[in-house]
Every structure is written in C-alpha cells, then in structure tokens.
Amino acid sequence: MTIYNDQVSSYISSLFAIEDEHLLRAREDSPKRGLPTINIKPEEGRFLQLLVRTCGAKKVVEIGTLGGYSGIWIARGLLPGGVLYTVDLDSNHAEVAQEHFEAAGLSEVIQIRIGDAHRELVELTDRSPFDFVFIDAEKTGYPAYFDWALQNVRLGGIIAAHNAFRKGSVALAGKDDDYSELMRQFNKQVAEDERLISTIYPAGDGTLIAVKIA
Ligand SMILES: C[S@@+](CC[C@H](N)C(=O)[O-])C[C@H]1O[C@@H](n2cnc3c(N)ncnc32)[C@H](O)[C@@H]1O
C-alpha cells in the first residue's frame, strides 16, 4: 500500500520543514511581485538542504532562482564559508530574490548570476568542481544542464533535478503534456547511467537525485 499523499506531505512539513519568516516571505511575497508560483514545496526544500549538508557542500550551483525560495533552503545547508551560485535569466526574478537573500542574511553566501544558464554555466566552469547542482529551470534545457553538472561535480557530489514527475504525467497514461516524454527520457537516461547512483524523491513534483560515483 502506498500512503504518500498531501496529508502525509503536510505532516512531514509540519515536523521537518517549518518555515521561518524569511522562507515564508520568499514564498508568499514572490507571487505578489508578479512572479509565477512555481517554487518547490517546503519539504522539498528541506530535502535539498539535507542533501547539501550530507555531501558536505561548500560550492553549489542552482539553475533557476525565481524569488529565492529554494536558494534559501540550499544556502542554509552549506558548510561555513560555502557559496551558492544561482542562475536566472529574468532580471526581475533576480531582483526579488536578492531582496529575499538580503533579508535572510544570505547576501554574502549567495551570488546571483543573471543570464541564460547555458551561457552562465560555461562561465562557472572555471570554479568547478562543485559539490552539488540543483536543476530547476526550463525543461528543454535539462539534458544539457545535467551533462554540464556531471562534468563539473566532484566524485561523491550530488545532482538534483526538479519536476521529475512532470505533474505525474511521466507515469500516468493519458496525462501527457509537451514535456512528459522529455522528462521520461531524461529520467531513463539518468537511471541507466552507471557513473551514478540515482533515484527520484517522491515529494511534490518529484526530485531526481544522483550521486556521482565514477
Ligand atoms: C521553476 S522556477 C525556479 C524555482 C526556484 N528554484 C524555487 O523553487 O524557488 C524556474 C526559473 O528558471 C528560470 N529560467 C528559465 N529558463 C532559464 C534559462 N535558460 N536560464 C536561466 N534561468 C532560466 C525562470 O526565469 C524561473 O525563474
């Protein structure tokens, strides 16, 4: 019997993913500032934070900043002296996120890079290897972002990619949208890659997680 549902999700969040005023502000203020409500959920944020700390991360890249909600969770998992580079092509999103990072006391820890991630990642390459990469931008970019992450994450480092379920459509017949097949192929490619130990964390819209072992 599978019992994971919205009530169980709320139960986990109420115990393990309690938002302080800064996380709450980043989540609630962003839509009021015209940003889309497409941030990760609290328990997904807590899970990313746990992964970041588990791999002892000091250098992290996030692709898709939005209003900074996931960035705050991730940055709070870094070891002291760590840095999060977060990339977004929308300067309005970046401006809102910067305010949230400053309010949370994280402006020294998080560096926002404004621009298309396909270009920004090339520029970040000379700061590799990274300990952790979180992919949460346009779905058509996932294969290229993942390839870059695999080349630029150290052994034992972790790559996470959001929306692995594509609203459930990867597994549910008749629910396909434009990106369902792309995400199915992406999940399959990662699952079959012998350089990785990988799985999908099934909260929210699913987060694909992969540890680099070779
Ligand atoms: C799903 S949102 C990120 C949500 C954020 N990670 C959170 O949970 O709080 C996706 C973001 O990716 C950005 N984006 C889309 N395509 C991009 C690209 N090619 N390069 C950089 N950012 C991109 C969008 O502007 C948007 O802010």
PDBQT file of the ligand as one rigid body, heavy atoms in Angstrom, charges set to zero:
ROOT
HETATM    1  C1  LIG A 301      10.650  26.720 -11.526  1.00  0.00    +0.000 C 
HETATM    2  S1  LIG A 301      11.401  28.295 -11.437  1.00  0.00    +0.000 S 
HETATM    3  C2  LIG A 301      12.635  28.090 -10.198  1.00  0.00    +0.000 C 
HETATM    4  C3  LIG A 301      12.044  27.930  -8.823  1.00  0.00    +0.000 C 
HETATM    5  C4  LIG A 301      13.050  28.013  -7.704  1.00  0.00    +0.000 C 
HETATM    6  N1  LIG A 301      14.083  27.007  -7.862  1.00  0.00    +0.000 N 
HETATM    7  C5  LIG A 301      12.365  27.803  -6.366  1.00  0.00    +0.000 C 
HETATM    8  O1  LIG A 301      11.927  26.662  -6.108  1.00  0.00    +0.000 OA
HETATM    9  O2  LIG A 301      12.213  28.759  -5.589  1.00  0.00    +0.000 OA
HETATM   10  C6  LIG A 301      12.320  28.345 -12.930  1.00  0.00    +0.000 C 
HETATM   11  C7  LIG A 301      13.192  29.578 -13.099  1.00  0.00    +0.000 C 
HETATM   12  O3  LIG A 301      14.091  29.306 -14.177  1.00  0.00    +0.000 OA
HETATM   13  C8  LIG A 301      14.308  30.495 -14.908  1.00  0.00    +0.000 C 
HETATM   14  N2  LIG A 301      14.776  30.112 -16.249  1.00  0.00    +0.000 N 
HETATM   15  C9  LIG A 301      14.045  29.583 -17.271  1.00  0.00    +0.000 A 
HETATM   16  N3  LIG A 301      14.844  29.349 -18.318  1.00  0.00    +0.000 NA
HETATM   17  C10 LIG A 301      16.094  29.726 -17.966  1.00  0.00    +0.000 A 
HETATM   18  C11 LIG A 301      17.359  29.723 -18.625  1.00  0.00    +0.000 A 
HETATM   19  N4  LIG A 301      17.504  29.294 -19.882  1.00  0.00    +0.000 N 
HETATM   20  N5  LIG A 301      18.443  30.198 -17.955  1.00  0.00    +0.000 NA
HETATM   21  C12 LIG A 301      18.315  30.634 -16.668  1.00  0.00    +0.000 A 
HETATM   22  N6  LIG A 301      17.144  30.650 -16.000  1.00  0.00    +0.000 NA
HETATM   23  C13 LIG A 301      16.050  30.203 -16.634  1.00  0.00    +0.000 A 
HETATM   24  C14 LIG A 301      12.958  31.210 -14.882  1.00  0.00    +0.000 C 
HETATM   25  O4  LIG A 301      13.114  32.599 -15.115  1.00  0.00    +0.000 OA
HETATM   26  C15 LIG A 301      12.442  30.862 -13.477  1.00  0.00    +0.000 C 
HETATM   27  O5  LIG A 301      12.733  31.891 -12.569  1.00  0.00    +0.000 OA
ENDROOT
TORSDOF 0
